[in-house]
Amino acid sequence: MAVSVSLFKPQVPGREVHLYPEDISWYSPSRVKNMTNSNDPVATSGAAQSQPTTDELAAQLDDLLPVITSKILHFIRAVPGTDITRVQEFLIRHLEAHGPCTATMIGTMLGITSGPVTSLTKRLIDKGLMKRTIDASDGRVHWFSLTPDGENLAKHLATYRQTEWKRLVEALGPERVTQGLQLIQETIQGLKNLT
């Protein structure tokens, strides 16, 4: 049976408890289950530990993923001096990297329906960052691409984000970040295979 770790710190009178606290040092895999076999003198001496079960790992992922999601969203806060949302930024950067997209492609990429796609693209068009072009062979299809102002903003956003991520690389070290990136890529592929 999987044991779930609460994301809340223990309640302390007079202290507010947040779902995703700044300090997650209170979280430890040992809170899910002690991974050593107490009947094995080698394991209890710290020389060897049993591997966590699939259920235990799934419980830990279930508990930690909301925390890391929250941390990343706070870390990639709005870029100073811009008035665009994270979703708008993501779309601008995607268009800069991959070129024009249709509304259907945008909806699929962001996991949203046509209504929100229309609102999102209209706002960026109104800001002069994106333009809409009707497909020459099928008038029902609209292509969205960046204007020169949108391209300039995309470059500014990329530079800003790379500077921010560099802080994390310096904090963790290049070797750890390289290992983390490999794991992230494998996780993305694994999730893609499961969906």
SEROKE-321408 format. One record per residue: x, y, z of N, C-alpha, C in turn; residue in one letter; residue number from 1. Coordinates in nm, 2 decimals. Layout:
! SEROKE-321408
REC    nxx    nyy    nzz   caxx   cayy   cazz    cxx    cyy    czz aa   i
REC      X      Y      Z      X      Y      Z      X      Y      Z  A NUM
...
! end
This chain:
! SEROKE-321408
REC    nxx    nyy    nzz   caxx   cayy   cazz    cxx    cyy    czz aa   i
REC   0.08  -0.12   0.00   0.00   0.00   0.00   0.09   0.12   0.00  M   1
REC   0.06   0.22  -0.09   0.13   0.34  -0.10   0.10   0.44   0.02  A   2
REC   0.19   0.50   0.08   0.17   0.59   0.18   0.19   0.73   0.13  V   3
REC   0.10   0.82   0.14   0.11   0.95   0.08   0.16   1.05   0.18  S   4
REC   0.25   1.14   0.14   0.30   1.24   0.23   0.22   1.37   0.21  V   5
REC   0.17   1.42   0.31   0.09   1.55   0.30   0.19   1.66   0.26  S   6
REC   0.14   1.74   0.17   0.22   1.86   0.13   0.21   1.97   0.23  L   7
REC   0.13   1.95   0.33   0.12   2.06   0.44   0.22   2.02   0.54  F   8
REC   0.28   2.13   0.60   0.37   2.11   0.72   0.27   2.09   0.83  K   9
REC   0.32   2.03   0.94   0.23   2.01   1.06   0.18   2.14   1.10  P  10
REC   0.06   2.15   1.14   0.00   2.27   1.19   0.06   2.32   1.32  Q  11
REC   0.11   2.45   1.31   0.17   2.51   1.43   0.08   2.63   1.46  V  12
REC   0.03   2.64   1.59  -0.06   2.75   1.62   0.01   2.88   1.60  P  13
REC  -0.07   2.97   1.53  -0.02   3.11   1.51   0.07   3.11   1.38  G  14
REC   0.09   3.00   1.31   0.17   3.01   1.19   0.09   2.96   1.07  R  15
REC   0.08   3.04   0.96   0.01   3.00   0.85   0.08   2.89   0.77  E  16
REC   0.00   2.80   0.72   0.06   2.68   0.65   0.02   2.70   0.50  V  17
REC   0.12   2.69   0.41   0.09   2.71   0.27   0.10   2.57   0.20  H  18
REC   0.02   2.55   0.10   0.02   2.43   0.02   0.16   2.40  -0.04  L  19
REC   0.22   2.50  -0.09   0.35   2.48  -0.16   0.45   2.58  -0.09  Y  20
REC   0.50   2.54   0.03   0.59   2.63   0.11   0.72   2.66   0.03  P  21
REC   0.78   2.77   0.07   0.91   2.80   0.01   1.02   2.70   0.05  E  22
REC   1.01   2.66   0.17   1.11   2.56   0.22   1.05   2.42   0.22  D  23
REC   1.10   2.33   0.14   1.05   2.20   0.14   1.15   2.10   0.20  I  24
REC   1.23   2.16   0.29   1.33   2.07   0.36   1.26   1.97   0.45  S  25
REC   1.13   2.00   0.49   1.05   1.91   0.57   1.02   1.78   0.49  W  26
REC   1.03   1.78   0.36   1.00   1.66   0.28   1.12   1.57   0.27  Y  27
REC   1.10   1.45   0.29   1.21   1.35   0.28   1.15   1.22   0.24  S  28
REC   1.22   1.15   0.15   1.16   1.02   0.11   1.14   0.92   0.23  P  29
REC   1.22   0.94   0.33   1.20   0.86   0.45   1.07   0.88   0.52  S  30
REC   1.00   1.00   0.49   0.87   1.02   0.54   0.77   0.93   0.48  R  31
REC   0.79   0.89   0.35   0.70   0.80   0.28   0.72   0.66   0.35  V  32
REC   0.84   0.61   0.36   0.87   0.48   0.42   1.02   0.47   0.44  K  33
REC   1.06   0.42   0.55   1.20   0.39   0.57   1.24   0.28   0.47  N  34
REC   1.33   0.31   0.38   1.37   0.22   0.27   1.46   0.11   0.32  M  35
REC   1.51   0.11   0.44   1.60   0.00   0.48   1.51  -0.11   0.54  T  36
REC   1.57  -0.23   0.54   1.51  -0.35   0.60   1.57  -0.36   0.74  N  37
REC   1.49  -0.34   0.84   1.54  -0.33   0.98   1.58  -0.47   1.03  S  38
REC   1.54  -0.58   0.96   1.58  -0.71   1.00   1.72  -0.75   0.94  N  39
REC   1.77  -0.67   0.85   1.89  -0.70   0.78   2.00  -0.62   0.84  D  40
REC   2.10  -0.68   0.91   2.21  -0.60   0.98   2.29  -0.52   0.88  P  41
REC   2.31  -0.57   0.75   2.38  -0.49   0.65   2.31  -0.37   0.61  V  42
REC   2.18  -0.38   0.59   2.09  -0.27   0.55   2.09  -0.16   0.66  A  43
REC   2.07  -0.21   0.79   2.06  -0.11   0.89   2.19  -0.04   0.92  T  44
REC   2.30  -0.10   0.88   2.43  -0.03   0.90   2.45   0.08   0.80  S  45
REC   2.36   0.09   0.70   2.38   0.19   0.60   2.46   0.14   0.48  G  46
REC   2.51   0.01   0.48   2.59  -0.04   0.37   2.50  -0.07   0.25  A  47
REC   2.38  -0.10   0.27   2.29  -0.13   0.16   2.15  -0.10   0.19  A  48
REC   2.07  -0.05   0.10   1.93  -0.02   0.12   1.85  -0.08   0.01  Q  49
REC   1.73  -0.12   0.04   1.64  -0.18  -0.06   1.59  -0.06  -0.14  S  50
REC   1.56  -0.10  -0.27   1.50   0.00  -0.36   1.36   0.03  -0.32  Q  51
REC   1.31   0.15  -0.34   1.17   0.18  -0.31   1.08   0.10  -0.41  P  52
REC   0.96   0.07  -0.37   0.87   0.00  -0.46   0.81   0.10  -0.56  T  53
REC   0.75   0.05  -0.66   0.68   0.13  -0.76   0.57   0.22  -0.70  T  54
REC   0.50   0.16  -0.60   0.39   0.24  -0.53   0.45   0.35  -0.45  D  55
REC   0.57   0.32  -0.38   0.63   0.43  -0.30   0.68   0.54  -0.39  E  56
REC   0.74   0.50  -0.51   0.79   0.61  -0.60   0.68   0.69  -0.66  L  57
REC   0.57   0.62  -0.69   0.45   0.69  -0.75   0.39   0.79  -0.65  A  58
REC   0.39   0.75  -0.52   0.34   0.84  -0.41   0.43   0.96  -0.40  A  59
REC   0.56   0.94  -0.41   0.66   1.05  -0.40   0.64   1.14  -0.51  Q  60
REC   0.63   1.09  -0.64   0.61   1.17  -0.75   0.48   1.25  -0.74  L  61
REC   0.37   1.19  -0.69   0.24   1.25  -0.68   0.25   1.37  -0.58  D  62
REC   0.34   1.35  -0.47   0.35   1.46  -0.38   0.44   1.57  -0.42  D  63
REC   0.55   1.54  -0.49   0.65   1.64  -0.53   0.62   1.71  -0.66  L  64
REC   0.55   1.65  -0.75   0.53   1.72  -0.88   0.45   1.85  -0.86  L  65
REC   0.34   1.86  -0.78   0.28   1.99  -0.76   0.37   2.09  -0.70  P  66
REC   0.46   2.05  -0.61   0.56   2.14  -0.55   0.65   2.20  -0.66  V  67
REC   0.71   2.11  -0.74   0.81   2.16  -0.84   0.73   2.24  -0.95  I  68
REC   0.61   2.20  -0.98   0.53   2.28  -1.07   0.51   2.43  -1.02  T  69
REC   0.48   2.43  -0.90   0.46   2.57  -0.83   0.59   2.64  -0.83  S  70
REC   0.70   2.58  -0.80   0.83   2.64  -0.79   0.87   2.70  -0.93  K  71
REC   0.85   2.62  -1.04   0.88   2.66  -1.17   0.80   2.78  -1.21  I  72
REC   0.67   2.77  -1.18   0.58   2.88  -1.22   0.62   3.01  -1.15  L  73
REC   0.66   3.00  -1.03   0.71   3.12  -0.96   0.84   3.17  -1.01  H  74
REC   0.93   3.07  -1.05   1.06   3.11  -1.10   1.05   3.18  -1.24  F  75
REC   0.95   3.13  -1.32   0.94   3.19  -1.45   0.83   3.30  -1.45  I  76
REC   0.83   3.38  -1.35   0.73   3.48  -1.34   0.74   3.58  -1.46  R  77
REC   0.64   3.67  -1.47   0.64   3.76  -1.58   0.77   3.83  -1.60  A  78
REC   0.81   3.85  -1.72   0.93   3.92  -1.75   0.91   4.07  -1.72  V  79
REC   1.00   4.13  -1.65   0.98   4.27  -1.62   0.98   4.36  -1.74  P  80
REC   0.89   4.45  -1.75   0.88   4.54  -1.86   0.79   4.49  -1.97  G  81
REC   0.73   4.38  -1.95   0.64   4.33  -2.05   0.50   4.31  -1.99  T  82
REC   0.40   4.31  -2.07   0.26   4.29  -2.02   0.20   4.17  -2.08  D  83
REC   0.28   4.06  -2.09   0.23   3.94  -2.15   0.22   3.83  -2.04  I  84
REC   0.13   3.74  -2.06   0.12   3.62  -1.97   0.22   3.51  -2.00  T  85
REC   0.23   3.42  -1.92   0.32   3.30  -1.94   0.27   3.23  -2.07  R  86
REC   0.14   3.21  -2.08   0.09   3.14  -2.20   0.12   3.22  -2.33  V  87
REC   0.10   3.35  -2.32   0.14   3.43  -2.44   0.29   3.42  -2.47  Q  88
REC   0.37   3.42  -2.37   0.51   3.41  -2.38   0.55   3.28  -2.45  E  89
REC   0.49   3.17  -2.40   0.52   3.04  -2.45   0.48   3.03  -2.60  F  90
REC   0.37   3.09  -2.64   0.33   3.09  -2.78   0.42   3.17  -2.86  L  91
REC   0.46   3.29  -2.81   0.55   3.38  -2.89   0.69   3.30  -2.91  I  92
REC   0.74   3.24  -2.80   0.87   3.17  -2.82   0.86   3.05  -2.91  R  93
REC   0.74   2.98  -2.90   0.72   2.87  -2.99   0.72   2.91  -3.14  H  94
REC   0.64   3.02  -3.17   0.64   3.07  -3.30   0.77   3.12  -3.35  L  95
REC   0.85   3.17  -3.26   0.99   3.22  -3.30   1.08   3.10  -3.34  E  96
REC   1.06   2.99  -3.26   1.15   2.88  -3.28   1.10   2.79  -3.39  A  97
REC   0.97   2.78  -3.42   0.91   2.68  -3.51   0.84   2.74  -3.63  H  98
REC   0.82   2.87  -3.63   0.75   2.93  -3.74   0.60   2.93  -3.73  G  99
REC   0.53   2.97  -3.83   0.38   2.99  -3.83   0.31   2.86  -3.79  P 100
REC   0.19   2.88  -3.72   0.11   2.77  -3.67  -0.04   2.80  -3.71  C 101
REC  -0.12   2.70  -3.73  -0.26   2.72  -3.74  -0.32   2.73  -3.60  T 102
REC  -0.45   2.77  -3.60  -0.52   2.77  -3.47  -0.53   2.63  -3.41  A 103
REC  -0.55   2.53  -3.50  -0.56   2.39  -3.45  -0.43   2.35  -3.39  T 104
REC  -0.32   2.38  -3.45  -0.19   2.35  -3.40  -0.16   2.41  -3.26  M 105
REC  -0.20   2.54  -3.25  -0.19   2.61  -3.12  -0.27   2.54  -3.02  I 106
REC  -0.39   2.51  -3.05  -0.48   2.44  -2.95  -0.43   2.31  -2.90  G 107
REC  -0.37   2.23  -3.00  -0.31   2.10  -2.97  -0.19   2.12  -2.88  T 108
REC  -0.11   2.21  -2.92   0.02   2.24  -2.84  -0.01   2.28  -2.70  M 109
REC  -0.11   2.37  -2.68  -0.14   2.42  -2.55  -0.25   2.34  -2.47  L 110
REC  -0.31   2.24  -2.54  -0.41   2.16  -2.48  -0.54   2.24  -2.45  G 111
REC  -0.58   2.34  -2.54  -0.69   2.42  -2.52  -0.78   2.41  -2.64  I 112
REC  -0.91   2.45  -2.63  -1.01   2.45  -2.73  -1.00   2.57  -2.82  T 113
REC  -1.08   2.58  -2.92  -1.07   2.69  -3.02  -1.11   2.82  -2.96  S 114
REC  -1.20   2.83  -2.86  -1.24   2.95  -2.80  -1.12   3.02  -2.73  G 115
REC  -1.05   2.96  -2.64  -0.93   3.02  -2.58  -0.82   3.05  -2.68  P 116
REC  -0.81   2.97  -2.79  -0.71   3.00  -2.89  -0.74   3.13  -2.96  V 117
REC  -0.87   3.15  -2.99  -0.91   3.28  -3.05  -0.88   3.40  -2.96  T 118
REC  -0.91   3.39  -2.83  -0.88   3.50  -2.73  -0.73   3.52  -2.73  S 119
REC  -0.66   3.42  -2.71  -0.51   3.43  -2.70  -0.45   3.50  -2.82  L 120
REC  -0.48   3.45  -2.94  -0.43   3.51  -3.06  -0.48   3.65  -3.09  T 121
REC  -0.60   3.68  -3.05  -0.66   3.81  -3.07  -0.58   3.91  -2.99  K 122
REC  -0.55   3.88  -2.86  -0.48   3.97  -2.77  -0.34   4.00  -2.83  R 123
REC  -0.27   3.89  -2.88  -0.14   3.92  -2.94  -0.14   3.99  -3.07  L 124
REC  -0.24   3.97  -3.14  -0.26   4.05  -3.27  -0.29   4.20  -3.23  I 125
REC  -0.37   4.22  -3.13  -0.41   4.36  -3.09  -0.28   4.43  -3.03  D 126
REC  -0.19   4.36  -2.98  -0.06   4.41  -2.92   0.04   4.43  -3.03  K 127
REC   0.01   4.39  -3.15   0.10   4.41  -3.27   0.22   4.31  -3.27  G 128
REC   0.20   4.20  -3.19   0.31   4.10  -3.18   0.29   3.98  -3.27  L 129
REC   0.17   3.96  -3.32   0.13   3.85  -3.41   0.05   3.89  -3.52  M 130
REC   0.05   3.82  -3.63  -0.04   3.85  -3.75  -0.10   3.72  -3.79  K 131
REC  -0.22   3.74  -3.85  -0.30   3.63  -3.90  -0.30   3.63  -4.05  R 132
REC  -0.27   3.52  -4.12  -0.28   3.51  -4.26  -0.37   3.39  -4.30  T 133
REC  -0.45   3.42  -4.40  -0.54   3.32  -4.45  -0.47   3.23  -4.55  I 134
REC  -0.49   3.09  -4.53  -0.42   3.00  -4.62  -0.46   3.01  -4.76  D 135
REC  -0.37   3.02  -4.85  -0.40   3.04  -5.00  -0.48   2.93  -5.06  A 136
REC  -0.46   2.80  -5.01  -0.53   2.69  -5.07  -0.66   2.65  -5.00  S 137
REC  -0.68   2.70  -4.87  -0.80   2.67  -4.79  -0.83   2.79  -4.71  D 138
REC  -0.93   2.87  -4.75  -0.97   2.99  -4.69  -1.02   2.97  -4.54  G 139
REC  -1.05   2.85  -4.50  -1.09   2.83  -4.37  -0.98   2.82  -4.27  R 140
REC  -0.86   2.80  -4.32  -0.74   2.79  -4.23  -0.67   2.92  -4.22  V 141
REC  -0.64   2.95  -4.09  -0.56   3.08  -4.07  -0.43   3.04  -4.01  H 142
REC  -0.32   3.11  -4.05  -0.19   3.09  -4.00  -0.15   3.20  -3.91  W 143
REC  -0.09   3.18  -3.80  -0.04   3.28  -3.71   0.11   3.28  -3.71  F 144
REC   0.16   3.40  -3.72   0.31   3.42  -3.72   0.34   3.55  -3.65  S 145
REC   0.47   3.57  -3.61   0.51   3.68  -3.54   0.53   3.80  -3.63  L 146
REC   0.51   3.92  -3.58   0.54   4.04  -3.65   0.69   4.07  -3.62  T 147
REC   0.75   4.17  -3.68   0.89   4.21  -3.64   0.89   4.25  -3.49  P 148
REC   0.79   4.31  -3.44   0.79   4.34  -3.29   0.78   4.22  -3.21  D 149
REC   0.70   4.12  -3.26   0.69   3.99  -3.19   0.83   3.92  -3.19  G 150
REC   0.90   3.92  -3.30   1.03   3.86  -3.31   1.13   3.92  -3.22  E 151
REC   1.13   4.05  -3.21   1.22   4.12  -3.12   1.18   4.08  -2.97  N 152
REC   1.06   4.08  -2.94   1.02   4.04  -2.81   1.06   3.90  -2.78  L 153
REC   1.04   3.81  -2.87   1.08   3.67  -2.85   1.23   3.66  -2.82  A 154
REC   1.31   3.73  -2.89   1.46   3.74  -2.86   1.49   3.79  -2.72  K 155
REC   1.42   3.90  -2.68   1.43   3.95  -2.55   1.39   3.85  -2.44  H 156
REC   1.28   3.78  -2.46   1.23   3.68  -2.37   1.33   3.57  -2.35  L 157
REC   1.39   3.52  -2.47   1.49   3.41  -2.46   1.61   3.45  -2.38  A 158
REC   1.66   3.58  -2.41   1.78   3.62  -2.34   1.75   3.63  -2.19  T 159
REC   1.63   3.69  -2.15   1.60   3.70  -2.01   1.59   3.57  -1.94  Y 160
REC   1.52   3.47  -2.01   1.50   3.34  -1.95   1.63   3.26  -1.93  R 161
REC   1.72   3.27  -2.03   1.85   3.21  -2.03   1.93   3.26  -1.91  Q 162
REC   1.92   3.39  -1.89   1.99   3.45  -1.77   1.94   3.40  -1.64  T 163
REC   1.80   3.39  -1.64   1.74   3.33  -1.51   1.78   3.19  -1.49  E 164
REC   1.77   3.11  -1.60   1.81   2.96  -1.58   1.96   2.95  -1.55  W 165
REC   2.04   3.04  -1.59   2.18   3.03  -1.56   2.20   3.04  -1.41  K 166
REC   2.12   3.11  -1.34   2.13   3.12  -1.20   2.11   2.98  -1.13  R 167
REC   2.02   2.90  -1.19   1.99   2.77  -1.14   2.11   2.67  -1.17  L 168
REC   2.17   2.69  -1.29   2.28   2.61  -1.33   2.40   2.64  -1.24  V 169
REC   2.42   2.76  -1.21   2.53   2.80  -1.12   2.50   2.75  -0.97  E 170
REC   2.38   2.74  -0.93   2.34   2.70  -0.80   2.36   2.55  -0.79  A 171
REC   2.32   2.47  -0.89   2.32   2.32  -0.88   2.45   2.27  -0.94  L 172
REC   2.52   2.34  -1.03   2.64   2.29  -1.09   2.60   2.22  -1.23  G 173
REC   2.69   2.24  -1.33   2.66   2.19  -1.46   2.64   2.04  -1.47  P 174
REC   2.71   1.96  -1.39   2.70   1.82  -1.39   2.56   1.77  -1.35  E 175
REC   2.51   1.83  -1.24   2.38   1.80  -1.19   2.27   1.84  -1.29  R 176
REC   2.29   1.96  -1.35   2.19   2.01  -1.44   2.19   1.92  -1.57  V 177
REC   2.30   1.87  -1.61   2.31   1.78  -1.73   2.23   1.65  -1.70  T 178
REC   2.25   1.60  -1.58   2.18   1.48  -1.54   2.03   1.50  -1.53  Q 179
REC   2.00   1.62  -1.48   1.85   1.65  -1.47   1.79   1.67  -1.60  G 180
REC   1.86   1.73  -1.69   1.81   1.75  -1.83   1.78   1.62  -1.90  L 181
REC   1.88   1.53  -1.88   1.86   1.39  -1.94   1.74   1.33  -1.88  Q 182
REC   1.72   1.34  -1.75   1.60   1.28  -1.69   1.47   1.34  -1.73  L 183
REC   1.48   1.48  -1.75   1.36   1.55  -1.80   1.32   1.50  -1.94  I 184
REC   1.42   1.49  -2.03   1.40   1.44  -2.16   1.34   1.30  -2.16  Q 185
REC   1.39   1.21  -2.08   1.34   1.08  -2.07   1.20   1.08  -2.02  E 186
REC   1.17   1.16  -1.92   1.04   1.17  -1.86   0.94   1.22  -1.97  T 187
REC   0.98   1.32  -2.04   0.89   1.37  -2.15   0.86   1.26  -2.25  I 188
REC   0.96   1.19  -2.29   0.94   1.08  -2.38   0.85   0.97  -2.32  Q 189
REC   0.87   0.94  -2.19   0.79   0.84  -2.13   0.64   0.88  -2.12  G 190
REC   0.62   1.01  -2.08   0.48   1.06  -2.08   0.42   1.06  -2.21  L 191
REC   0.50   1.10  -2.32   0.44   1.10  -2.45   0.40   0.95  -2.49  K 192
REC   0.48   0.85  -2.45   0.44   0.72  -2.49   0.32   0.67  -2.41  N 193
REC   0.29   0.73  -2.30   0.17   0.69  -2.22   0.05   0.76  -2.25  L 194
REC   0.06   0.87  -2.33  -0.06   0.95  -2.36  -0.10   0.93  -2.50  T 195
! end
